[in-house]
């Protein structure tokens, strides 16, 4: 289950705004907001870019995107 609050905290820790991260993902901010609001899902390719942009570990990724 996706945990947007953890992703938000990682974004803050890395000084990345929604505008910056959505731009890096190649999506508009409205689409990013829908995904953060669990109205649609992040694609695997987007998850990988998020991992790279935020320097996330496998455990971080599991906690954000795949937690029970």
Protein Blocks (a to p, Z undefined) as FASTA:
>chain_A
ZZfklmmmmmmmnopafklmmmmnopafklmmmmmnopaccdfklmmmmmmmnopafklm
mmmmmcZZ
